[in-house]
Each structure stands twice: as C-alpha cells, then as structure tokens.
Amino acid sequence: MAHIDYFFSTISPFAYLARNRLEEIAGKHGATITYKPVDLIALFGRTGGLAPKDRHPSRQEMRLQELRRQAIKADMTINLHPAFWPTNPAPSSYAIIAAQQAGDGDVGKLVAAITSACWAKEQDIAADDVIRACLEQAGFDPSLADSGLLTGAETYAANLEEAASRGVFGAPFYITDGDERFWGQDRLDDLDLHLSGKL
C-alpha cells in the first residue's frame, strides 16, 4: 500500500488551496496519509527561504497574483489579506496532531476547516473557540484542543526536524514512501500520475 507524508502549515494559503485533493488522490490509489504540520517560518530559516514579509516586493506581488489565480482555478474564495494572518500556527497544529492520534474523525477535513477558517472566514486559528469548532466540524471531540499539548509540542518540533532532513522547504509538500517529493498544491496532479505509475 502506498503512503504519503504530508508536510504543511495551518497558516499556508497554498495548503488551503489544496482543499481535499490529496485525500481524493490517496483514496483513488489506496494510499495512507500521515499529516505532519510544521512551523513553516522556522523551516524557511532552516532551508534558505524568507517569510513573506521579508521577501523582495516583486516576490510579494507575484505571490498575491499567484494566490488569486490559483483560487480562481480551484473555484475557491480567498482573502489575500486575512485579518488574522500571520497568527500562531502552533495551537491548531497541536490539535491536528492530537486528532490524528485519536483517530475517530476526518483529519483531512480538519485541516481543510482550519485553513479555510484563516483564508476564507476571517477567523483566528490560534483561538481556542475556532479550533474547537473545526474539530467538531471534522467529527472530533472538541476537547482535543486542550489535550496532549506536551505531545503536540514535541511532535510539532520533531516534524520540523524531519522536514528539514528530508528535503522539505515549503508547504504543502508531499513525500511518497519511495521518496518522490512534490511541492505545492499545483503538483498534486503529478503526485496522482506518480501513484498511477505514469510519472
């Protein structure tokens, strides 16, 4: 059975634009997914990247144009300047880690709910009530927002180390069990082709 390690950040607009396509592709190929939220800004620092605010103005402008175009292509709503961005991604990441360990809901739906809260619904995904609502929407016990904080913090830090050691430098980033790497939601078609044995 194929497996995909999914490295992402809950504050990444491109992770938001991925929507549920990874889960659809995995389902098509009978692949499993391990969700690995990472501290993207720390990862940039480790791999030669810059936070969006520190990039040259031409790169910032291009990023906004690309987000607008990708949202249109995906028929998704996006606020290019959300009220609560950047925000602390750790609490929502800890909730995803706890939910994945609990295993009684839909982790993909949880990731989509959290990223949508940030990029389409003007909600602060560092806020406890927002995280609880996203957990409940995805079929998890909302109290997971309060549990496993130590484990969440340890796993979140370990995910960053793993990402840096495995060649991850942005988000979303997908790695198959054969170490094929795909960066960006716009490479999901390539991941699909790879799992089909065509690429």
Phi and psi in degrees as GROMACS dihedral restraints (atoms count N, CA, C in turn):
[ dihedral_restraints ]
;  ai    aj    ak    al  type     phi  dphi    fc
    3     4     5     6     1   -69.7    20    10
    4     5     6     7     1   153.8    20    10
    6     7     8     9     1  -137.2    20    10
    7     8     9    10     1   146.2    20    10
    9    10    11    12     1  -128.9    20    10
   10    11    12    13     1   125.7    20    10
   12    13    14    15     1   -92.3    20    10
   13    14    15    16     1   122.8    20    10
   15    16    17    18     1  -110.3    20    10
   16    17    18    19     1   107.5    20    10
   18    19    20    21     1   -97.3    20    10
   19    20    21    22     1   128.7    20    10
   21    22    23    24     1  -157.1    20    10
   22    23    24    25     1   169.3    20    10
   24    25    26    27     1  -122.3    20    10
   25    26    27    28     1   141.3    20    10
   27    28    29    30     1   -71.3    20    10
   28    29    30    31     1   -12.8    20    10
   30    31    32    33     1  -103.8    20    10
   31    32    33    34     1    11.1    20    10
   33    34    35    36     1   -83.2    20    10
   34    35    36    37     1   123.2    20    10
   36    37    38    39     1   -67.2    20    10
   37    38    39    40     1   -28.9    20    10
   39    40    41    42     1   -74.6    20    10
   40    41    42    43     1   -29.9    20    10
   42    43    44    45     1   -66.1    20    10
   43    44    45    46     1   -38.0    20    10
   45    46    47    48     1   -60.9    20    10
   46    47    48    49     1   -45.2    20    10
   48    49    50    51     1   -68.7    20    10
   49    50    51    52     1   -16.2    20    10
   51    52    53    54     1   -68.0    20    10
   52    53    54    55     1   -23.2    20    10
   54    55    56    57     1    50.4    20    10
   55    56    57    58     1  -124.4    20    10
   57    58    59    60     1  -113.2    20    10
   58    59    60    61     1    22.1    20    10
   60    61    62    63     1   -67.5    20    10
   61    62    63    64     1   -36.1    20    10
   63    64    65    66     1   -60.5    20    10
   64    65    66    67     1   -45.4    20    10
   66    67    68    69     1   -64.0    20    10
   67    68    69    70     1   -37.4    20    10
   69    70    71    72     1   -64.5    20    10
   70    71    72    73     1   -43.9    20    10
   72    73    74    75     1   -65.4    20    10
   73    74    75    76     1   -44.4    20    10
   75    76    77    78     1   -60.6    20    10
   76    77    78    79     1   -43.1    20    10
   78    79    80    81     1   -62.3    20    10
   79    80    81    82     1   -39.9    20    10
   81    82    83    84     1   -60.8    20    10
   82    83    84    85     1   -35.3    20    10
   84    85    86    87     1  -104.9    20    10
   85    86    87    88     1     4.4    20    10
   87    88    89    90     1    66.0    20    10
   88    89    90    91     1    29.7    20    10
   90    91    92    93     1   -92.0    20    10
   91    92    93    94     1   149.5    20    10
   93    94    95    96     1   -96.9    20    10
   94    95    96    97     1   160.0    20    10
   96    97    98    99     1  -130.2    20    10
   97    98    99   100     1   135.0    20    10
   99   100   101   102     1  -111.4    20    10
  100   101   102   103     1   122.4    20    10
  102   103   104   105     1   -87.3    20    10
  103   104   105   106     1   126.1    20    10
  105   106   107   108     1  -129.4    20    10
  106   107   108   109     1    81.8    20    10
  108   109   110   111     1   -64.3    20    10
  109   110   111   112     1   139.3    20    10
  111   112   113   114     1  -130.6    20    10
  112   113   114   115     1   158.9    20    10
  114   115   116   117     1   -79.4    20    10
  115   116   117   118     1    99.0    20    10
  117   118   119   120     1   -65.8    20    10
  118   119   120   121     1   -39.1    20    10
  120   121   122   123     1   -65.4    20    10
  121   122   123   124     1   -41.0    20    10
  123   124   125   126     1   -64.1    20    10
  124   125   126   127     1   -37.9    20    10
  126   127   128   129     1   -64.8    20    10
  127   128   129   130     1   -41.2    20    10
  129   130   131   132     1   -56.1    20    10
  130   131   132   133     1   -45.5    20    10
  132   133   134   135     1   -61.6    20    10
  133   134   135   136     1   -31.6    20    10
  135   136   137   138     1   -81.0    20    10
  136   137   138   139     1   -21.2    20    10
  138   139   140   141     1  -123.2    20    10
  139   140   141   142     1    17.9    20    10
  141   142   143   144     1    87.5    20    10
  142   143   144   145     1    10.2    20    10
  144   145   146   147     1   -96.8    20    10
  145   146   147   148     1   174.4    20    10
  147   148   149   150     1  -127.5    20    10
  148   149   150   151     1   148.3    20    10
  150   151   152   153     1   -61.0    20    10
  151   152   153   154     1   148.9    20    10
  153   154   155   156     1   -50.6    20    10
  154   155   156   157     1   -40.2    20    10
  156   157   158   159     1   -66.4    20    10
  157   158   159   160     1   -20.4    20    10
  159   160   161   162     1   -97.8    20    10
  160   161   162   163     1    -1.1    20    10
  162   163   164   165     1   -80.0    20    10
  163   164   165   166     1   158.4    20    10
  165   166   167   168     1   -56.9    20    10
  166   167   168   169     1   145.3    20    10
  168   169   170   171     1   -53.5    20    10
  169   170   171   172     1   -35.4    20    10
  171   172   173   174     1   -65.3    20    10
  172   173   174   175     1   -34.9    20    10
  174   175   176   177     1   -71.6    20    10
  175   176   177   178     1   -38.1    20    10
  177   178   179   180     1   -63.2    20    10
  178   179   180   181     1   -43.0    20    10
  180   181   182   183     1   -64.5    20    10
  181   182   183   184     1   -42.3    20    10
  183   184   185   186     1   -64.0    20    10
  184   185   186   187     1   -39.5    20    10
  186   187   188   189     1   -58.7    20    10
  187   188   189   190     1   -45.5    20    10
  189   190   191   192     1   -65.7    20    10
  190   191   192   193     1   -39.9    20    10
  192   193   194   195     1   -63.4    20    10
  193   194   195   196     1   -43.0    20    10
  195   196   197   198     1   -65.0    20    10
  196   197   198   199     1   -40.7    20    10
  198   199   200   201     1   -61.6    20    10
  199   200   201   202     1   -43.7    20    10
  201   202   203   204     1   -61.3    20    10
  202   203   204   205     1   -46.9    20    10
  204   205   206   207     1   -65.1    20    10
  205   206   207   208     1   -43.8    20    10
  207   208   209   210     1   -64.8    20    10
  208   209   210   211     1   -35.9    20    10
  210   211   212   213     1   -65.4    20    10
  211   212   213   214     1   -40.6    20    10
  213   214   215   216     1   -63.2    20    10
  214   215   216   217     1   -45.3    20    10
  216   217   218   219     1   -61.0    20    10
  217   218   219   220     1   -35.8    20    10
  219   220   221   222     1   -87.9    20    10
  220   221   222   223     1    -2.2    20    10
  222   223   224   225     1    55.5    20    10
  223   224   225   226     1    48.0    20    10
  225   226   227   228     1  -122.4    20    10
  226   227   228   229     1   148.8    20    10
  228   229   230   231     1   -81.0    20    10
  229   230   231   232     1   137.7    20    10
  231   232   233   234     1  -144.8    20    10
  232   233   234   235     1   138.5    20    10
  234   235   236   237     1   -99.8    20    10
  235   236   237   238     1   113.1    20    10
  237   238   239   240     1   -69.5    20    10
  238   239   240   241     1   -17.8    20    10
  240   241   242   243     1  -131.8    20    10
  241   242   243   244     1    69.9    20    10
  243   244   245   246     1   -65.0    20    10
  244   245   246   247     1   148.5    20    10
  246   247   248   249     1   -62.3    20    10
  247   248   249   250     1   -32.8    20    10
  249   250   251   252     1  -115.8    20    10
  250   251   252   253     1    59.2    20    10
  252   253   254   255     1  -148.9    20    10
  253   254   255   256     1   134.3    20    10
  255   256   257   258     1   -74.4    20    10
  256   257   258   259     1   154.7    20    10
  258   259   260   261     1  -133.2    20    10
  259   260   261   262     1   175.4    20    10
  261   262   263   264     1   -74.3    20    10
  262   263   264   265     1   114.0    20    10
  264   265   266   267     1   -81.1    20    10
  265   266   267   268     1    -8.6    20    10
  267   268   269   270     1   -62.4    20    10
  268   269   270   271     1   -48.7    20    10
  270   271   272   273     1   -58.9    20    10
  271   272   273   274     1   -42.7    20    10
  273   274   275   276     1   -69.4    20    10
  274   275   276   277     1   -33.9    20    10
  276   277   278   279     1   -66.6    20    10
  277   278   279   280     1   -42.1    20    10
  279   280   281   282     1   -60.7    20    10
  280   281   282   283     1   -38.8    20    10
  282   283   284   285     1   -65.1    20    10
  283   284   285   286     1   -39.7    20    10
  285   286   287   288     1   -65.2    20    10
  286   287   288   289     1   -42.4    20    10
  288   289   290   291     1   -61.2    20    10
  289   290   291   292     1   -45.3    20    10
  291   292   293   294     1   -64.9    20    10
  292   293   294   295     1   -39.9    20    10
  294   295   296   297     1   -66.0    20    10
  295   296   297   298     1   -41.4    20    10
  297   298   299   300     1   -62.3    20    10
  298   299   300   301     1   -38.4    20    10
  300   301   302   303     1   -70.6    20    10
  301   302   303   304     1   -35.0    20    10
  303   304   305   306     1   -68.2    20    10
  304   305   306   307     1   -42.6    20    10
  306   307   308   309     1    71.5    20    10
  307   308   309   310     1    16.7    20    10
  309   310   311   312     1  -111.4    20    10
  310   311   312   313     1    15.3    20    10
  312   313   314   315     1  -137.7    20    10
  313   314   315   316     1  -158.2    20    10
  315   316   317   318     1  -113.3    20    10
  316   317   318   319     1   103.9    20    10
  318   319   320   321     1   -65.9    20    10
  319   320   321   322     1   -39.9    20    10
  321   322   323   324     1   -59.8    20    10
  322   323   324   325     1   -41.0    20    10
  324   325   326   327     1   -66.5    20    10
  325   326   327   328     1   -34.3    20    10
  327   328   329   330     1   -65.6    20    10
  328   329   330   331     1   -45.7    20    10
  330   331   332   333     1   -60.5    20    10
  331   332   333   334     1   -43.7    20    10
  333   334   335   336     1   -63.3    20    10
  334   335   336   337     1   -39.2    20    10
  336   337   338   339     1   -66.0    20    10
  337   338   339   340     1   -41.4    20    10
  339   340   341   342     1   -68.6    20    10
  340   341   342   343     1   -47.3    20    10
  342   343   344   345     1   -66.9    20    10
  343   344   345   346     1   -33.9    20    10
  345   346   347   348     1   -67.6    20    10
  346   347   348   349     1   -37.0    20    10
  348   349   350   351     1   -58.1    20    10
  349   350   351   352     1   -39.5    20    10
  351   352   353   354     1   -73.7    20    10
  352   353   354   355     1   -50.9    20    10
  354   355   356   357     1   -95.4    20    10
  355   356   357   358     1    -9.5    20    10
  357   358   359   360     1  -130.7    20    10
  358   359   360   361     1   -19.5    20    10
  360   361   362   363     1  -117.5    20    10
  361   362   363   364     1     4.6    20    10
  363   364   365   366     1    56.0    20    10
  364   365   366   367     1    44.4    20    10
  366   367   368   369     1  -116.3    20    10
  367   368   369   370     1   149.5    20    10
  369   370   371   372     1   -88.0    20    10
  370   371   372   373     1   108.7    20    10
  372   373   374   375     1   -77.2    20    10
  373   374   375   376     1     3.5    20    10
  375   376   377   378     1   -91.0    20    10
  376   377   378   379     1    -8.1    20    10
  378   379   380   381     1   -83.3    20    10
  379   380   381   382     1   135.8    20    10
  381   382   383   384     1   -58.6    20    10
  382   383   384   385     1   -41.0    20    10
  384   385   386   387     1   -68.1    20    10
  385   386   387   388     1   -33.9    20    10
  387   388   389   390     1   -68.4    20    10
  388   389   390   391     1   -45.2    20    10
  390   391   392   393     1   -62.2    20    10
  391   392   393   394     1   -43.2    20    10
  393   394   395   396     1   -61.1    20    10
  394   395   396   397     1   -42.4    20    10
  396   397   398   399     1   -64.4    20    10
  397   398   399   400     1   -39.0    20    10
  399   400   401   402     1   -66.8    20    10
  400   401   402   403     1   -41.4    20    10
  402   403   404   405     1   -59.4    20    10
  403   404   405   406     1   -47.4    20    10
  405   406   407   408     1   -64.1    20    10
  406   407   408   409     1   -40.8    20    10
  408   409   410   411     1   -60.0    20    10
  409   410   411   412     1   -32.3    20    10
  411   412   413   414     1   -93.2    20    10
  412   413   414   415     1     6.7    20    10
  414   415   416   417     1    88.8    20    10
  415   416   417   418     1    17.7    20    10
  417   418   419   420     1  -106.1    20    10
  418   419   420   421     1   159.6    20    10
  420   421   422   423     1   -68.2    20    10
  421   422   423   424     1   121.3    20    10
  423   424   425   426     1   -57.4    20    10
  424   425   426   427     1   -23.6    20    10
  426   427   428   429     1   -68.1    20    10
  427   428   429   430     1   -10.2    20    10
  429   430   431   432     1   -61.3    20    10
  430   431   432   433     1   -20.2    20    10
  432   433   434   435     1   -63.2    20    10
  433   434   435   436     1   -22.7    20    10
  435   436   437   438     1  -106.7    20    10
  436   437   438   439     1    -6.8    20    10
  438   439   440   441     1  -108.0    20    10
  439   440   441   442     1   156.5    20    10
  441   442   443   444     1    65.1    20    10
  442   443   444   445     1    30.0    20    10
  444   445   446   447     1   -64.7    20    10
  445   446   447   448     1   -39.6    20    10
  447   448   449   450     1   -65.8    20    10
  448   449   450   451     1   -47.2    20    10
  450   451   452   453     1   -61.7    20    10
  451   452   453   454     1   -40.5    20    10
  453   454   455   456     1   -60.1    20    10
  454   455   456   457     1   -45.4    20    10
  456   457   458   459     1   -64.2    20    10
  457   458   459   460     1   -41.9    20    10
  459   460   461   462     1   -65.4    20    10
  460   461   462   463     1   -44.0    20    10
  462   463   464   465     1   -66.8    20    10
  463   464   465   466     1   -40.7    20    10
  465   466   467   468     1   -59.7    20    10
  466   467   468   469     1   -44.0    20    10
  468   469   470   471     1   -66.8    20    10
  469   470   471   472     1   -40.9    20    10
  471   472   473   474     1   -65.1    20    10
  472   473   474   475     1   -36.7    20    10
  474   475   476   477     1   -61.0    20    10
  475   476   477   478     1   -39.7    20    10
  477   478   479   480     1   -62.7    20    10
  478   479   480   481     1   -46.2    20    10
  480   481   482   483     1   -62.0    20    10
  481   482   483   484     1   -43.4    20    10
  483   484   485   486     1   -63.8    20    10
  484   485   486   487     1   -43.7    20    10
  486   487   488   489     1   -58.2    20    10
  487   488   489   490     1   -49.1    20    10
  489   490   491   492     1   -62.2    20    10
  490   491   492   493     1   -36.6    20    10
  492   493   494   495     1   -77.9    20    10
  493   494   495   496     1   -19.4    20    10
  495   496   497   498     1  -104.4    20    10
  496   497   498   499     1    10.4    20    10
  498   499   500   501     1    89.5    20    10
  499   500   501   502     1    13.2    20    10
  501   502   503   504     1   -81.0    20    10
  502   503   504   505     1   135.0    20    10
  504   505   506   507     1  -137.7    20    10
  505   506   507   508     1     0.9    20    10
  507   508   509   510     1  -158.0    20    10
  508   509   510   511     1  -173.1    20    10
  510   511   512   513     1  -147.3    20    10
  511   512   513   514     1   143.2    20    10
  513   514   515   516     1   -78.1    20    10
  514   515   516   517     1   153.9    20    10
  516   517   518   519     1  -140.0    20    10
  517   518   519   520     1   130.3    20    10
  519   520   521   522     1  -121.6    20    10
  520   521   522   523     1   131.1    20    10
  522   523   524   525     1  -126.6    20    10
  523   524   525   526     1   125.8    20    10
  525   526   527   528     1   -84.1    20    10
  526   527   528   529     1   170.2    20    10
  528   529   530   531     1   -68.6    20    10
  529   530   531   532     1   -11.4    20    10
  531   532   533   534     1   -96.6    20    10
  532   533   534   535     1    13.3    20    10
  534   535   536   537     1    65.1    20    10
  535   536   537   538     1    25.7    20    10
  537   538   539   540     1   -80.1    20    10
  538   539   540   541     1   132.7    20    10
  540   541   542   543     1  -115.4    20    10
  541   542   543   544     1   137.4    20    10
  543   544   545   546     1  -133.0    20    10
  544   545   546   547     1   123.6    20    10
  546   547   548   549     1  -110.6    20    10
  547   548   549   550     1   123.7    20    10
  549   550   551   552     1    99.9    20    10
  550   551   552   553     1   145.3    20    10
  552   553   554   555     1   -65.7    20    10
  553   554   555   556     1   -20.4    20    10
  555   556   557   558     1   -80.1    20    10
  556   557   558   559     1     2.8    20    10
  558   559   560   561     1  -108.7    20    10
  559   560   561   562     1     9.1    20    10
  561   562   563   564     1   -65.5    20    10
  562   563   564   565     1   -31.9    20    10
  564   565   566   567     1   -63.4    20    10
  565   566   567   568     1   -36.4    20    10
  567   568   569   570     1   -67.0    20    10
  568   569   570   571     1   -39.5    20    10
  570   571   572   573     1   -60.9    20    10
  571   572   573   574     1   -42.9    20    10
  573   574   575   576     1   -59.8    20    10
  574   575   576   577     1   -46.2    20    10
  576   577   578   579     1   -62.8    20    10
  577   578   579   580     1   -40.2    20    10
  579   580   581   582     1   -61.9    20    10
  580   581   582   583     1   -45.9    20    10
  582   583   584   585     1   -67.6    20    10
  583   584   585   586     1   -21.4    20    10
  585   586   587   588     1   -82.6    20    10
  586   587   588   589     1    -5.6    20    10
  588   589   590   591     1    79.8    20    10
  589   590   591   592     1    16.7    20    10
  591   592   593   594     1  -103.4    20    10
  592   593   594   595     1    -4.2    20    10
